[in-house]
Amino acid sequence: MSKKPIRLIPYLCGCGAFSGGSENGARALKKAGLVQALRKQGLDVDWWRDPDLAEFDYKALGLKARPTAGSKAREDVVYFHLTQLCNDVEEAVKAGYRVVTIGGDHSMAIGSVAGLARAKKAQGKTGLLWVDAHPDIHTMKTSRRKTFHAVPISMLLGEGDKKFSAMAGAKPALVSKNIAYVGLRSIDEPELHQIARNNVKTYTNGDLDQFGLKKAVTESLTHISKGAKAKFLSLDLDAIDPEFAPGVGTAVPGGLDEKELLAVLKTAGKRADFDVIEITEYNPKLDKQGKTATLTKKILSALLA
């Protein structure tokens, strides 16, 4: 397993989601002592940008209020933060750091995956393990609320607005054969068509009931690693059952069990040696007694220590 120093890169944007709150995720995790918890594991870790000082959500563009969903102003906010995140990830990876991106809504994957692909010259050769209740493979034509956290996979496959889909360069960051979904349990019909059309390897929660999480993650890691020059883990906290992770904006009952997930991630972290790990959709205003923040610290300890 890599002993590289680790840098946490905040994504202080919630405008990719319909409702706000996740833009405060990185700041809340800093306050909850994320860095200190990881340092207790013997890790060389710090913030790449201080979340308390970094440019923040719609205020970064000088706006006084959160723009409405589907508006050009909302798009501009998301694009600003994605561009910064993409550049930060590229620079940190090139500088020899292992990267953890902390969000923020799941639009962040557009920037963080693209940044890794650019840093490693791994366009089309980036393996992506996507642990989530949702596949996030809508297009803007099929997304009912026109939200960017619904479309990152399709964008990274090269579909949609070129301003976003070409963030990784001349070639898209991803090809579908290097993607694996684990934990899906809320899939819209247009997304089912997209998954089938792209033949994306998928383990739903029903599959996990049959095969178990360990087998699903092990097989997924083998799948995404074939021909890959870089590996990326995106963990949406809503993949976990709301009993253990209530601080998310789109909670879906019947999610992953905390103890099982931590055990599997500990093994996966050692085996996969992900170049970038993404923790996304933490909404502190919806958390209860800091349960989700505490679990996030445990998740990153399992993956990194």
MARSE-31740 format. One record per residue (C-alpha): residue in one letter; x, y, z; residue number from 0. Coordinates in steps of 0.25 Angstrom, whole numbers, plus 5000, padded with zeros to 4 digits. Example, Ala and Ser with C-alpha at 12.3 -4.5 7.8 and 13.67 -1.06 7.14 Angstrom:
! residues 2
REC  type  east  north    up  seq
REC     A  5049   4982  5031    0
REC     S  5055   4996  5029    1
! end
This chain:
! residues 305
REC  type  east  north    up  seq
REC     M  5000   5000  5000    0
REC     S  5005   5014  4997    1
REC     K  5012   5022  5008    2
REC     K  5010   5035  5000    3
REC     P  5006   5047  5008    4
REC     I  4991   5050  5007    5
REC     R  4984   5063  5004    6
REC     L  4970   5066  5006    7
REC     I  4964   5075  4995    8
REC     P  4950   5082  4999    9
REC     Y  4939   5084  4989   10
REC     L  4931   5095  4995   11
REC     C  4919   5094  4985   12
REC     G  4905   5089  4987   13
REC     C  4899   5096  4975   14
REC     G  4900   5083  4967   15
REC     A  4889   5078  4976   16
REC     F  4875   5083  4976   17
REC     S  4875   5086  4991   18
REC     G  4887   5093  4999   19
REC     G  4895   5088  5011   20
REC     S  4906   5079  5005   21
REC     E  4914   5091  5002   22
REC     N  4917   5092  5017   23
REC     G  4922   5077  5017   24
REC     A  4937   5079  5017   25
REC     R  4936   5091  5027   26
REC     A  4928   5082  5037   27
REC     L  4938   5071  5035   28
REC     K  4950   5080  5038   29
REC     K  4943   5085  5051   30
REC     A  4940   5070  5054   31
REC     G  4955   5068  5055   32
REC     L  4956   5059  5042   33
REC     V  4971   5062  5040   34
REC     Q  4974   5060  5055   35
REC     A  4967   5046  5054   36
REC     L  4975   5042  5042   37
REC     R  4988   5047  5048   38
REC     K  4985   5038  5060   39
REC     Q  4986   5026  5050   40
REC     G  5001   5030  5047   41
REC     L  4997   5037  5034   42
REC     D  5004   5049  5028   43
REC     V  4991   5057  5024   44
REC     D  4987   5071  5023   45
REC     W  4977   5080  5015   46
REC     W  4982   5084  5001   47
REC     R  4973   5097  5003   48
REC     D  4967   5101  5016   49
REC     P  4952   5099  5015   50
REC     D  4950   5111  5024   51
REC     L  4958   5120  5015   52
REC     A  4955   5114  5001   53
REC     E  4944   5121  4992   54
REC     F  4930   5116  4996   55
REC     D  4919   5112  4987   56
REC     Y  4911   5123  4980   57
REC     K  4918   5134  4988   58
REC     A  4931   5131  4981   59
REC     L  4924   5137  4969   60
REC     G  4920   5149  4977   61
REC     L  4905   5145  4977   62
REC     K  4896   5148  4989   63
REC     A  4887   5137  4988   64
REC     R  4887   5122  4983   65
REC     P  4883   5122  4968   66
REC     T  4871   5114  4964   67
REC     A  4873   5100  4959   68
REC     G  4874   5099  4944   69
REC     S  4879   5114  4943   70
REC     K  4891   5119  4936   71
REC     A  4896   5125  4949   72
REC     R  4895   5111  4956   73
REC     E  4903   5105  4944   74
REC     D  4913   5116  4945   75
REC     V  4915   5113  4960   76
REC     V  4917   5098  4958   77
REC     Y  4927   5100  4946   78
REC     F  4935   5110  4955   79
REC     H  4937   5100  4966   80
REC     L  4939   5088  4957   81
REC     T  4950   5095  4949   82
REC     Q  4957   5098  4962   83
REC     L  4955   5084  4967   84
REC     C  4960   5078  4954   85
REC     N  4973   5087  4955   86
REC     D  4975   5084  4970   87
REC     V  4974   5069  4968   88
REC     E  4983   5069  4956   89
REC     E  4994   5078  4963   90
REC     A  4993   5070  4976   91
REC     V  4995   5056  4969   92
REC     K  5006   5061  4960   93
REC     A  5013   5066  4973   94
REC     G  5013   5052  4978   95
REC     Y  5001   5053  4988   96
REC     R  4990   5043  4990   97
REC     V  4977   5051  4989   98
REC     V  4964   5051  4996   99
REC     T  4954   5060  4991  100
REC     I  4943   5064  5001  101
REC     G  4929   5070  4997  102
REC     G  4920   5075  4994  103
REC     D  4910   5069  4985  104
REC     H  4913   5058  4975  105
REC     S  4915   5068  4963  106
REC     M  4929   5068  4969  107
REC     A  4933   5055  4962  108
REC     I  4933   5062  4948  109
REC     G  4945   5070  4953  110
REC     S  4952   5061  4962  111
REC     V  4952   5049  4952  112
REC     A  4956   5058  4941  113
REC     G  4967   5064  4949  114
REC     L  4973   5050  4952  115
REC     A  4972   5046  4937  116
REC     R  4979   5058  4933  117
REC     A  4990   5056  4944  118
REC     K  4993   5041  4940  119
REC     K  4990   5043  4925  120
REC     A  4979   5033  4928  121
REC     Q  4968   5038  4919  122
REC     G  4960   5025  4916  123
REC     K  4969   5017  4925  124
REC     T  4963   5022  4939  125
REC     G  4957   5011  4947  126
REC     L  4945   5016  4955  127
REC     L  4938   5009  4967  128
REC     W  4925   5016  4969  129
REC     V  4919   5013  4983  130
REC     D  4905   5020  4983  131
REC     A  4890   5018  4985  132
REC     H  4889   5025  4971  133
REC     P  4896   5023  4958  134
REC     D  4897   5038  4954  135
REC     I  4897   5034  4939  136
REC     H  4885   5044  4935  137
REC     T  4888   5054  4924  138
REC     M  4882   5068  4926  139
REC     K  4871   5064  4916  140
REC     T  4866   5053  4925  141
REC     S  4869   5059  4939  142
REC     R  4856   5064  4944  143
REC     R  4862   5075  4953  144
REC     K  4873   5078  4943  145
REC     T  4884   5076  4954  146
REC     F  4898   5073  4952  147
REC     H  4900   5063  4963  148
REC     A  4890   5054  4954  149
REC     V  4899   5054  4942  150
REC     P  4914   5052  4946  151
REC     I  4916   5038  4940  152
REC     S  4910   5042  4926  153
REC     M  4918   5055  4926  154
REC     L  4931   5047  4929  155
REC     L  4928   5038  4918  156
REC     G  4928   5049  4908  157
REC     E  4913   5052  4907  158
REC     G  4906   5066  4909  159
REC     D  4911   5080  4910  160
REC     K  4926   5080  4905  161
REC     K  4930   5090  4915  162
REC     F  4928   5079  4925  163
REC     S  4930   5066  4918  164
REC     A  4943   5071  4912  165
REC     M  4949   5075  4925  166
REC     A  4959   5063  4925  167
REC     G  4964   5067  4911  168
REC     A  4962   5063  4897  169
REC     K  4958   5049  4901  170
REC     P  4947   5046  4912  171
REC     A  4952   5043  4926  172
REC     L  4945   5029  4926  173
REC     V  4941   5018  4917  174
REC     S  4929   5009  4922  175
REC     K  4937   4996  4923  176
REC     N  4945   5002  4934  177
REC     I  4934   5006  4943  178
REC     A  4927   4998  4954  179
REC     Y  4915   5001  4962  180
REC     V  4913   4996  4976  181
REC     G  4901   4998  4985  182
REC     L  4890   5004  4975  183
REC     R  4876   5004  4980  184
REC     S  4870   5016  4974  185
REC     I  4871   5016  4959  186
REC     D  4862   5024  4950  187
REC     E  4857   5018  4937  188
REC     P  4866   5027  4927  189
REC     E  4878   5022  4936  190
REC     L  4874   5008  4934  191
REC     H  4875   5010  4919  192
REC     Q  4888   5017  4920  193
REC     I  4894   5006  4929  194
REC     A  4889   4996  4919  195
REC     R  4894   5003  4907  196
REC     N  4908   5005  4913  197
REC     N  4908   4991  4919  198
REC     V  4913   4997  4932  199
REC     K  4917   4986  4943  200
REC     T  4906   4987  4953  201
REC     Y  4903   4982  4967  202
REC     T  4890   4986  4973  203
REC     N  4886   4984  4987  204
REC     G  4879   4972  4983  205
REC     D  4891   4966  4977  206
REC     L  4898   4969  4990  207
REC     D  4888   4962  4998  208
REC     Q  4891   4950  4989  209
REC     F  4906   4951  4988  210
REC     G  4911   4960  4999  211
REC     L  4918   4973  4999  212
REC     K  4932   4967  5000  213
REC     K  4930   4959  4987  214
REC     A  4924   4970  4980  215
REC     V  4935   4980  4983  216
REC     T  4946   4969  4980  217
REC     E  4940   4966  4967  218
REC     S  4938   4981  4964  219
REC     L  4953   4984  4967  220
REC     T  4957   4973  4958  221
REC     H  4948   4979  4947  222
REC     I  4952   4994  4948  223
REC     S  4967   4990  4949  224
REC     K  4968   4984  4935  225
REC     G  4977   4993  4926  226
REC     A  4975   5004  4936  227
REC     K  4986   5014  4939  228
REC     A  4979   5021  4950  229
REC     K  4969   5017  4960  230
REC     F  4958   5025  4967  231
REC     L  4948   5022  4978  232
REC     S  4935   5030  4979  233
REC     L  4927   5028  4992  234
REC     D  4914   5035  4993  235
REC     L  4910   5034  5007  236
REC     D  4896   5032  5003  237
REC     A  4901   5018  4999  238
REC     I  4900   5015  5014  239
REC     D  4887   5012  5022  240
REC     P  4882   5025  5028  241
REC     E  4882   5018  5041  242
REC     F  4897   5020  5041  243
REC     A  4899   5032  5032  244
REC     P  4887   5041  5033  245
REC     G  4894   5054  5028  246
REC     V  4891   5053  5014  247
REC     G  4882   5060  5004  248
REC     T  4876   5048  4997  249
REC     A  4875   5037  5007  250
REC     V  4869   5024  5003  251
REC     P  4865   5013  5013  252
REC     G  4872   4999  5012  253
REC     G  4886   5003  5010  254
REC     L  4900   4998  5014  255
REC     D  4903   4993  5028  256
REC     E  4913   5001  5035  257
REC     K  4922   4990  5041  258
REC     E  4922   4981  5028  259
REC     L  4925   4994  5020  260
REC     L  4937   4997  5029  261
REC     A  4943   4983  5028  262
REC     V  4942   4982  5013  263
REC     L  4948   4996  5011  264
REC     K  4960   4993  5020  265
REC     T  4963   4981  5011  266
REC     A  4960   4989  4998  267
REC     G  4968   5001  5002  268
REC     K  4980   4992  5004  269
REC     R  4978   4984  4991  270
REC     A  4974   4995  4981  271
REC     D  4983   5007  4986  272
REC     F  4973   5017  4980  273
REC     D  4980   5029  4974  274
REC     V  4968   5038  4978  275
REC     I  4957   5035  4988  276
REC     E  4945   5044  4988  277
REC     I  4935   5045  5000  278
REC     T  4923   5053  4995  279
REC     E  4909   5057  4999  280
REC     Y  4911   5060  5013  281
REC     N  4901   5070  5018  282
REC     P  4904   5074  5032  283
REC     K  4890   5081  5035  284
REC     L  4884   5068  5033  285
REC     D  4893   5060  5042  286
REC     K  4889   5055  5055  287
REC     Q  4899   5055  5067  288
REC     G  4910   5056  5057  289
REC     K  4908   5041  5053  290
REC     T  4911   5043  5039  291
REC     A  4924   5051  5042  292
REC     T  4929   5041  5051  293
REC     L  4926   5030  5041  294
REC     T  4933   5038  5030  295
REC     K  4946   5038  5039  296
REC     K  4945   5023  5041  297
REC     I  4943   5021  5026  298
REC     L  4955   5029  5023  299
REC     S  4963   5022  5034  300
REC     A  4959   5009  5028  301
REC     L  4963   5012  5014  302
REC     L  4976   5020  5017  303
REC     A  4982   5014  5030  304
! end
